Amino acid sequence: MDQLVALFHRPNESFFVIPQVDKVIVVFPMRFKDSIDTVLAASFLQEFIQARRTAGLNNAPPCLWSSSPPLELNKAPAEAVSANAGFVSFVIFPLHVEGRKLDCTVSSLSIFHAYVSYHVKVNDI
C-alpha cells in the first residue's frame, strides 16, 4: 500500500496510481504542446472540478485540480511529474468500483486525458 505506480499510456501522457488501504488516488499530470491549449486546458479543468459539485454528480469520485503536484507525487521522478496545465487527482473509494462499476471507472480513467484533449481542441476552433 501507499506505493506509487506510474502508468505510461502514450509518450508524454502518463498518470499515477497510489493505492491506499481505503481508497486509490489517481493523478494525471496534464501536458499540452501548444500554449493556447495549455491555457484552455487549465480553464476547462477548473470548470470540470466545479461541475462535479453540482447536484446529480455527488456520487462521482472526488476530483481535485492544482497547478502544483500533489504530495502523493513526491517520490515520482521529476521528469514524469512535469505538467503545464496542472494536475488532476481522482479519489476512488470502494463504492466507485463495486460490482459493475469497476469497468466503467477504469474505462473513464483510462481515457481521461483524451477526453480533456478533445474538449480543449473543440474549444480551440
N, C-alpha and C positions, 0 to 999 in steps of 0.2 A: 504494500500500500504506500501511498504518497510518492511513488516513483514516476517521474516524468517520462512519458513516451512521446517521441517525435514521429509524426507520420508525414512522409514526403509524398504528397499527392501528385504534383507536377513540378517542373522547375520553377523556383520562386513561389511556390504555393504549398506551404506546409501548415500543419496545425499540431497542437499538442494535446495529449490526453493525460490527465492527472487523476488516477483512481484513488479514492479515499474510502474509508470504512462505510460511510453513509451516503456517499454521492460520488459522482465523477465530474470533474471540471474539464471542459473542452475550450481551448483558447486558439483563436485564429488571429495571427498577425496579418494585417491587411496591407498588401503591397500593390501599387499600381505604377506603370511606367510613365504615364502622362501626368503632368502637374494638374491639369484641369480634372482628370479622372480622380486624382487624389483628393482634391477639394470636394468634388461631388460625392465621392465615397464617404468621406468623413461626415459630411452633412446628412447623407442618406442613413448612415449607421446610427447617428444620434437620433434621427427621427424613428428609425426602426426600434430602437430601445424604448422611446417614448410610447410608440404604438402598442407595445407589449403590455403596457399598463392599462389599456382600455378594457372595458367590460367585454367579457366573452373570451378573452385571451389569458385570464388569470390562472388557468391550469397549465399554460405553456411553461417551459423551463425558464427560470430567471436568466436574464440576459444583461450583460454589462458592457459598456464601451469606455475605453480610456485611451488617451493619447500616449500614455507610457505603459510599458509592460507590467502585467500584474505580478505580484510577489511570487506566484507559483512558477514563474519562468526564471527565477534567479539562478537555477542550476543549468539552464539551457545554454548552448553555445551562442555567443554574441551575434554571429552572422545569421543564425536561424531565427533570432528574435528581432531582426530589423523590420520595421513597418513604417510606412509613410502616411498611412490613413488610420492609424490607431490599432487597437486590439479589441476583439470581441470575445467575451467569455460567456459560455453557457454552463449552467449548473444543472446536471442531470441527476434527479432523485429516482429512487425505485419506482415511484408512481408513473414516471415517464417511459419506463421500459417494461412494465407489467404486461404479460400476455402478448397480444398482437401489436402493442405499441412499440415494441423493440425495433421491428423492421422499419417503421415509419420514422422513428427517432434517428436511427443510424442513417437511413437514406437522406433525411433532411440535413443532417450534419455533414454528410459527405459531399453534398452539392452546395453548401452554403456560400463558399467563395464564388462559385459560378453564378449563383443567384444574385449576389451583390454586384458582380461584374456586369451582368445583363442589365440590371436596373440603372447602373451608372451609365452604360453606353446608350440606353434608350433615352435617358435624360440629356445626354451629350449631343444628341442630334438636333 
